[in-house]
Structures are given as structure tokens and as C-alpha cells.
């Protein structure tokens, strides 16, 4: 067996092998390195069939044929490489399609539209899949769980972690509405799943439309905006992002009233951090302006206005991050 690296690895051009060679190349007269894009793909080793007969070496006689054969080998090897690359690309594309299909199942299809609460959502991934999530889960007797979350990072890994988080959240709220305990449990599960390598920012609120109030926790997330007759309230009480530590070092819960005709708007950082051509971020000022000027508008109308302002700001530039938007408007008396 020939040790390619030691025998011919240093050849960069057609090499005549001397008759004095007694090593692994002793049976060959010539070595032809096969290169493509300055990388060695193979080595063609050629020798005479009849060494005893004195005549012109077939290596010299058929040099043009050898060069043509070498070129064919290059093409064949490169085609094989491209075919494998195309197959791998098709497999990766299919995996992305499956991940995108799975993630589409996370987006709630039927948000409530009644006299107590009117909701609308929007989700825009950075690429095929993303790590943002919003939800509005109906519990009982006019009680809902509103949630907006954002996994650090992007792509399939973020999407898988978020899908696991959504499953844990939905399973948990079916058994308890103790908000503090719920967030502690979610933190432990995120830390166990991500092993401290990723984290999730979260806003979660338990809305009681009968009492017109909401208990909430903001775990390192962008402050949701509550618009009411007295102005705008940013909802900040909470803790650090989930999954950063096995146990949260502190956890505060807040509670706010939801007066008639008030509006809750929750979003992820991809909305407010999107830059325009001058590298200026969208921020919250346009959102506050829309909430103030469209007092009385439905949740869908508010979201349409926010999205229109956002897209005008983006100006056709690529999305910098995943985006989730959830707006809830609470009915009158």
C-alpha cells in the first residue's frame, strides 16, 4: 500500500520517477498530481507494462492522453463533490422547512375578539426560522395568559428551544396560575434545556377581564406598553432573563388595572432595534405615538399602523432580528 502523503504529497507538477526509486513508487514511471482550485484531489501513477522492451516510454508517447485523462478525473471528482454538496444542501433545506413548519404551529391561530378583549399578533422571523414567540392562552371565566418571549440567538437551535419552552408554558398554566412559582419553574426548565448556553427573555401576564386587572412578570424583556386615559405605563417589574442561572436571584411581580378602552402592546427587541439606512433604530417613540393618536382603534388596526411605520423605517433593508408583536385591547363598560 502506498502512503500518499509521504510518497507524492509534495508533488505539485508532473513528476518523473527515477529508475533508482525502490520505495513504494518503484513500479511507476511518472506521477501526475490532480489539482482543482489549488487543492490536490488525486494523484495519477503510471508505469510501463513491459519494462524489458527498449522503446520510447509510453508515458512520454502518450503524454497528451495522460493530461486529458487527468482533466477528466478532475471533472469527475468535482462533479461528485458538487453532487454530495447539493444533496447535503437539499437535506439542510428540508430540515429548515420542517423547522419552519413546526414553528408555525407555535403561532396562535385564533386570538379572542369579544367585548372584553380584542387581540391581534404578528410574527416575522429573521430567516426561515426564529426564536421569538407570542401567545394568548384562554384559561377560564375570562382569564387569559399573555406571553411574549425571545430566545438569545437565531436559527434552528433557538427555534427548538422556544418550541420546548412553549410546550412547558402551556403545560404549566394548565395546572397553576401562581405567577411567581410559574416563572421559577420555567426558569429551571430553560436552564436545564439550554445548560446555561442560551437564555429567554419573557413577559408574562395573567389577565382577568372580569376584575379588569393583570398580574405580570417581566423577566429581562422589553417593557410592554399599557396605554390608558392617563397616559402610557411601561411594565417593568420582574427579574433577569430565564435560563441564565439555575435559580432566579430575585423575582418581583407587578399588578396593573386594565381600564375600559385601554391597550396592552407587547413586542420583542427585533421591532425597536431595527435600523434604517442611517443606522437609526426604530425605538418606541413611533409606537407610543400610534397608541396615543389611535385611541379607540382595534388591536388589528393598531398593529397595522405599527407594522406600516416599522416597514417605512426599515426601507427594504434586511430584518436584523426576529420580531413578535402582541396587542390586546380591553373593552368598555
N, C-alpha and C positions, 0 to 999 in steps of 0.2 A: 504494500500500500504506500502511496506517495504522500508525504507530508507537504501539502500545497504551500503553506506559509514559509517553510524553510527552504523548499526546493525552488519555487518560482515566484514567491510572494514579492520579491524585489524587482521583477521584470516589468518594465514599462513600455517596451517595444519588442518587435520580433527578435528573438534571441537564438543564435545558432549554438547548439550544444556540442562541445568538442568531443572528439572520439575518445579522449582520455578520461571522460567522465565515467566513473564506475559506481556512482551512487544510484539513487532511485530513478534518475533520469538517463541511465546508461543505455537504455533500449531506444532512445529517441534522438532525432537529429535536430529538431527545431521546436521552440516553444513560442506560441503566439498568444500574448495576453489579449483578452477581450474586454475592452473598456466601453462604458457608456456614461456620459456626463462626468468624466474624470474618475469614475469608480470602477474597480475591477469586478466584472460579472463572472468570468470564467477564464480558463487557460486551455488552449488547444495544443496538445502534444502530438507531434508527427514523427514517424520514423520509417525507414525503408523496409519493405517486406523481405527483399533479398539483399543481404548485406555483402554477399560474396562476389556478386557480379560487378565488375568495374564499369560504371557508366555514370552519366550525369544524375546527380541525386534528384529523385522525384520531387523533393522539397523545393529545389531550385526550379526544376522544369515546370512545376505546377503552382508556382507562387501566386499567380493571379487567381487561380481556382481557390487556393487556400484563403486568400484575402476575401474573396466573395463568400466562401463558406463561413468565414469568421463574421462577416456582416450579417449573414442570415441567422447565425447563432445569436448575435446581439438583438436582432429584431424579435426572434422567438422568445428569448429570455425577458425582454422588455414587455412584450405582449402578455406574457404570463404574469409578470409583476403587476401590470395595469389591470388585468382581469381579476387578480386577487384583491387589488385595491378597490376596484369597482364593486366587487362582492362585499367587501368589508364596509364600503360606503353605503351600499343598499341596506345592509343589516343595521348599520347605525341609524340610517334614516327611518327604517321601520320601528326601531326602538324609540326614536323620538316621537313618531306618530302615535305609538301605543301610549307613551308617557303623556302626550298632549290629550289623547282621548280620555285617559284616566283622570287627568287634571280637570278636564271639562266637567267631569262628574262632581267635582268639588263645588262648582258654582251653583248656588241655589236657583232653581228654575221658577219657583212660584213664591214670590215675595208678597206679603199681605197688602191689600188695598181695601181698607174699610174705613168706617167713620172714626175709629180710634187711632189707627196707624196706617200710614201710606209710605211704602218703601220702594227704593229703586237702587240697583247696583250696577257697577261697571268694572270689568276686569280686562287689562291689557298686558299680556306677558312681554318681557323684553325680547325673547326669541320664541322658539316653538313651545317651550315650557318655562314655567317660572315658579317663584316661591312665595307669592303673595296669596292672600285668602280673605274672603269676607263671607259672613253668614248671618242669617237671622232665623233663629230656631224657635218655633212656637212650642210653648210648654203647656199651659192650661189657663183657662179663665182670663184671657187677655194678657198673659205673661209671655215675654219673649227674651231670648238671649241674643244680643247683638255682639258681633265679633269681627274685628279686623286684625290681621296678623301678617307678619313679614319675616321670612327666614333670611338670615345672612347668606349672601352668595346668590348664585343663579343656576339655572340648568337643571338637569335630571336629579342630581343629588338633593338640591333644595326642594324640588317638586315632590320627591319621595318622602322627605322629612315632613313636609307640610301635609301630605296626604295621611301620614301616620298621626300627625297632630290633630287633624280634623276628626279622624276616627276616635281618638282618645277624648276629644272635647265632646263630641256628640254622645258618646257612651257615658261620660261623666255627668253631663247635665240632665241625663235621664234619671239619675239617682239622687242628685243633690243640687240645691240652689244656694248652699253655703259658699258664698263667693270667695272668701279668703281661703277656705280649705280647698276649693276647686282649683284656684291658681297655684297653691302649694303643690297639689298633686300633679298638675300639668307641668310645672317646673321640673319635678323629679322625673317625669316620664321623658321630657325633652332631653334632659341631661343624660339619662340612661341611653336614649336612642342615638344622640349625637356625640356622646362621650366628651362633651366639652369643646368639640371642634366647631360647632355651629350653635347659633342661638336664635331665638324667635322673639321679636317684639310683638306685643299684644295689647289691644284694647278690648276689654270685655265688659259688657253692661247687662244687667238684668232689668228689663223694662216692665213695669207694672202699669198697664194702661188704665186700670181701674183707679188706682191711687195717684196716677199721673206723677210717677217718680221713677228714678233709675238709680240703682246701686252699681258702682263700676270700679274697675281696677285698670290702671294704665301701667303696663309693665314695659317701660322703656320705649314706648311707641310715640309717634307724632300725636300731639294733642288734638283730639277731636274738638269740633266747634259746635256749641249749642247756641242757636240763635233764638232769642225771645224778645218780648216787648221792651225789656230793659237794656238790651244790647247783645253782646257776644260773650259767652263764657268758655274758656279753654279748660278741658277736663284733664287734670294733671296728676291727681292722687294715685299712687300705686307703688311700683317697685322697679328693680332693674329688669332687663330682658330675661326671658326664660331660658334655662339651659346653661347659663354662664357658670353657675355654681350648683353643687348638689342640693343646697338649701338656700332659699332667699334670705339675705341678711336683714331685710325689713320688708314689710308689706302693709300699705295703707289702702283702705277702701274709701271711696267718696260716695256721696249721695246728692242728687240734684232733683229739683222739681222739673216737670215737663208741662209747662203751662199750655193752655189751648193755643193752637197755631204756632207752636214752637217747632224748631227744626234741628235735628242732630245730623251733622255731617262728619263722617269718619273716612280717613284716607291713609295711604301708605306714602313713604318718602319719595317714591318714584314720581308722584304728582308734583310735589312742591320743589323738588330738586332738579327737575328738567330744565336744561339750559336752552337759550335761544342762540342766534348767530353771534351775538355779542357776549356769550357765555354768562348771561344773567339768568338766575334761577327764577322759576315761576312764583314760588313762595305762596304765602297765604293771603296776601292783600287782595288779589282778584277774587278769591273765594269769599272773603268777608264782604266785599263789595256786592257780589251777586246775592248773597244771603240777605243783605240789608235792603237792596233795591227790589228784590223779588219776594217780599213779604206776602204770603198768601199763595205763592206758586206751589204746585205739586212737587213731590220728590223727583219725579221724572223730568219735569221742566227745569228744576234746579240743576240736576246732573247734566242735562243737555247744555245748559248755559256754561257750566264749569268746563265740560269737555270742549265746547267750542272755543272758549277763552284759552284753554290749555293748548289746543291744536294750533290756534293762531300764534301763540307764543313759540311753540315748537318749530313752526315754519317748515315742516317737511324733514327736519333733521331726525336722525335715528333716536328711538327711545333709549334713554340712558339706564332705565331700570324697569322692573315690573311695576304695575300700577293697579291698585284696588281702591274702589270708591263705593261707600255705602251711605245713603242718605235716608233718613226717616223723618217724616213729618207727622206731627201729632194733632188730631182733630180738635175741633172747637167743642163748646159746651154741648 
